[in-house]
Amino acid sequence: MQPSLLSEGGGQAEPLAALAELQIRDFAIIDRLQLRFHSGLNILTGETGAGKSIILDAIGLLLGDRASAEMVRAGADRAEVEAIFQLEAGMPASEPETPASAPDGPPAADDIRSLLEAQGLDDPDAPERLILSREVRRSGRNFCRINGRTVSRQLLSEMAALLVDIHGQGEHLNLLRPRTHVDLLDRYGGLLPLRARVSRKAHQVQQTRRELERLRTDARTIAQRLDLLSFQVEEIAEAALEAGEEKELEVERKRLSNAETLLQLANGAATLLNEGEGGMPGVIDGLSQAAGRVEQLARIDDGMADAAATGQGLLEELSDLARALQGYADGLEFNPQRLVEVEERLALIGNLQRKYGDTTAEILAFAAAAQTELDELSNWEAQTAALEAEEEKLLRELGALGAELSQARVTAGEQMARQVEAELAQLSMGRARFAVSAEMEDQEDGAYLPDGRRVAFDTRGLDRVEFLISANPGEPVKPMARVASGGETARLMLALKGALTQADRTPILIFDEIDQGIGGRVGGVVGEKLWNLTGQGPRPGAASNDEAPDKPNGSPLRHQVLCITHLPQLAAFADLHLTVRKRTYESDGELRTGTDVLPVEGPARIEELTQMLGAVSDAGRQSVVEMLAAVDRLHAGGP
């Protein structure tokens, strides 16, 4: 059975990009799947081991994950994964922005198109469609393609990163790493443009310090370098070279070395032309007689006019040649002294070439570079003082910018704390407290704050940002890594994701069993939150009928959401509910295992949710019907 899952519905605004179709062939236990998705909330359910995570592994290949021959289904020679994405229409291409300077907000479809155009991978016939594919062969080779053209795994990963973000079961581990917190806070608060300015200033400081370090090299080393450069510049200058002169000298040396032979040859050729040898007349005399007779022919026969002209022309050319040979011979001289001078000059140039370059032009270029370095080192004390002043100036500018960013982080952190606590309250952690710590460390050579204090810095600013949590009343907030049970950590991760997703610029979000560690009562809240991420519900962070806390980022972004779950309360919120089932079949006399993915709706969906609820009875089915009715009312904007 090879199902084709078609689902589209609802009139909500589409995300900037959506996964329209996924095709998987001969990957792990999957023989062939063709899945079509809804632009809103897509839920995948099924028993453990049915193949849900394998589908995400297949998507991971398109995100640039490493491939191995073990991924190929037994009996097949290759595995293939292909995804078709629908891009928002009507957006012209523009230059993509670098991460350091990109404004906080969604990656418009034109960012994706810009990357496609820059790499020559765009499809003018289907600008609203993007196809990513990956082929893994049993031999171990694999091929990545964008719109049917082979690309590197790095480029495939770069493209997929603009489209998809997977939040796996271990996602909370990243949130427990304090180094990631500053990035999350800055993205949440819309502070990336300001941070980019701080980063550029920090880079300027680092560059200035590297130059200072170079100039502060040991004085003896600088003195030795000065002596060497002075010698090299003086040696080349004394030679008074001219570009290309070695070729002219080579020609002159050859002429001087062979002057006697040249004279004999020139005189002999001139004699043959003018006087002749061995009693024979000269060539010119013979040709003159012949030309005269041809001219007589032409007087009688007009058809010989051209021949007469040719004869006259040859006579003139030979006469010119004879005069040139005689002039050449008269100009030759035996000059042993000049030969010695040329030999010495060529030896000098050869010596310089061995040291500084293969040609006189390269030697002169070496001299110019050496002179520049010599001038620089000769004035190294003045340059050092100037760079020290520049470093001081940059450190004060960095401190002022960093202090501005730090204050903005404090404000954003307070707003984030209120929103995360509101999210936690909906996840049955109403007494939990969340805080964002942004502290500076003193450093003797650090940036100058406006009050004169010197603090450590890096390209991300002056602060050491860390998220703090108190899960129980009366307990002070502590670093997240030292707090919370597994279930609390899972809920904390959900609360943070709910707050941060508004700043998440990636249009397609995939959640792999993020309900791990939470119960059914909270599962409904999680389902509502995931559904809200599609832009169909209230702003993330708000209760269904309440206003969300103030946030710096404005309206929520629209996302397509895919989620794997075991909770029926969460699955009830699906715009498209897919169930993953393992099947056994016979092939060539052997039992094989495959995976089917089927859409469930109507009575089939009620039955699926009832089985997930673990209450396969009329009462259980009634509970599911009531649960779906409540979700429908919520989707319709009711209580």
Order of alpha helices (4+ residues) and beta strands (2+ residues): beta-beta-beta-beta-alpha-beta-alpha-beta-beta-beta-alpha-beta-alpha-alpha-alpha-alpha-alpha-alpha-alpha-alpha-alpha-alpha-alpha-beta-beta-beta-beta-beta-alpha-beta-alpha-beta-alpha-beta-beta-alpha-alpha
